[in-house]
Amino acid sequence: MKHSNNLSRVLRSLAVVAAAGAMTFAGCTKVDDTLGSNLIPENQELKAGFTTLGGRLANGEFNPNKYFETRLYQTDSIISSNLGSGYMGTMLSDTFGLRTAGFLSQYVSYYAVDSGYFGYRPIFDSAQIMLGISSYTGDTLQPQTYYVYEVLSNKYITEKPLGEGKSERDSNYYLNFDPVKEGIISADSKPLFEFTFPDGKKTGPATTAVTMTATDEGRAFVRRLMLQEGKYKDDYSVYSLDSIEQFIEEFKGLYIIPKEDATSGGAVYTTKLESTGLSIYGRNRLESDPTLIKDTIGLVFYFYDEQSKAGNLSVNTIRRDYSKATVSGDLRINLDDAVETNEARPENRRIFVDGMGGVLSELTFTEEFFKELEAVRQRENELAQRKDPALWYTNMGVSQAKMSIYFTDSDYDWQSIPNLSSLIDEMDRSMERLGSYTNFKKLSGISDYAYAYEQQYSSTLSYGGYINRSRGCYVLDISAHLQELWNSYMKEKKRLGFERLSYDELTSEENWSRIDWDNIEKRSFYIGPEAYSLFTPTHAVIQGENDGQNTAPIRLDLTYTMLK
């Protein structure tokens, strides 16, 4: 990321210089033709040009060349812990099958609990789950029932294997986290509470409190919280602000998960853990006459408290089953074709991006892509030599490279889109932005996608990645990445002594076969959710490679500068 940030700073600096220059000379009538001439390398004759690489030729006819390959990709090596959010719910999608989300979280008391607070023989009245809903997707009118389990063991923390070369255990947990295998709950665990959310009466649920139904296990759990039984019976030290670790050792956390998987529809909700937690309400008695009530009492626990030095660990668990999808053909996802352990992942004409750790897509620049750019270089050389026979361009610089990735119901020509209402619906339910990564597991963005810089400085990247609703596509500016790719390709040409070969000489079977494509770096990158919304519950289904069936396969609009 350091490289990406430095690149962004350079680009931003150049933008500032350009903007300053524009403001300085806006009121002038005389143009200084020497401005910026010192930035051009000596003995260079520059020539700007533009070309488009896509599924159609300039005359509108089908282009048989495949410049990009697209494949599915899925990895479980995505951190699902300590995200600040807990995900819950279950939904069944025609395209993406079944998705069920739950989360476990430690919790700490929001209020100080002084010695004697619970009084004499306290009575448990009710328990509520406080839900700070920040977003959702799916049918919010469909009620779902959830179970709340007590976390049984801290071994997933205390006995977690040390990472290679590490002396301390980290608190990172991944999508393949298994609550039963890790001892969070057992196969025959019984829930403490049960609750239904939403109520099925109103849409757009926000922060709310839902009264839960307590089981016998839940009532016993509350008695322990009220220090009426268990290890800390009548011992208020467990609530001391100086002994949060002691509290966590006894009350290890809660695990919330849907009671059963969705059989149709459904929804998944995002909760902000700082406003999500557990409330317990009760009363205590007069010791002199236990039939009389003395006071009301209550406990409030939050799943995240930034002021607390401990007790903030949370882990999201996501289960999915793509085989439950009802679509057929090329819209159906076969997970075996996507898993990273499959070294022969087949091409897929669609690009799928499924949030919350689902499938995404890998894009690869083909040999045909480089041949096409070599053809551009050859055409520019032929034009140049009509004026100067000694002029020969050996290289090109990327001025701008904008990649357009179209929705399934879209077209290059918006006037040719057969069903605009269907396209609008498709865009409405899709994720707003795509991220691009050279290494998705490490979240290493391509140079143009310097998301950390963007976040830190509240800046706007030229990368974009957003939906262009006027054109029915996502637009990604990958200029820096493409320049790096081209530089790597030119390095391989230089190794072989091919810099000054003509197109026909270079692409001859003998010479072209000598290029070692493994030496060319960054030929592939991954298209996934944006970095700060990896767990978005939304999806995207868009057109990928040019397979002869996509109406608008990936298109790259390239503005270039020819160099000697």
Secondary structure, DSSP 4 states (H G I P E B T S, - for coil): -HHHHHHHHHHHHHHHHHHHHHHHHTT-SS--TTTTGGGSPTT---EEEEEEESSB-TTS-B-----EEEEEEB-S-SB-BS-SEEEEEEEEETTTEEEEEEEEE--EESS---TTTT-EEEEEEEEEEEE-EEEEEE-TTS-EEEEEEE----HHHHTPPPPTT-SS-----BTT--TTTTTSS-TT---SEEEEES-SS-SS--SEEEEEEE-HHHHHHHHHHTTSSSTTTT-GGGG-TT-HHHHHHHS--EEEEESS--SS-EEEEEEEGGG-EEEEEEEEE-SS-TTSEEEEEEEEEES--TT-SS---EEEEEEEEGGG----GGGS--GGGTBTT-TTPPB-SEEEEETTT--EEEEEE-HHHHHHHHHHHHHHHHHHHHH-TT----EEEEEEEEEEEEBTT--SSGGG-S-HHHHHHHHHTB-SBEEEEEETTTTEE-TT--HHHHHHHT---TTEEEEETTTTEEEEE-HHHHHHHHHHHHHHHHHHT-TT--HHHHTSHHHHTT--GGGSTT-EEEEEE-GGGTT-S-EEEEE-S--SS-SS--EEEEEEEEE-
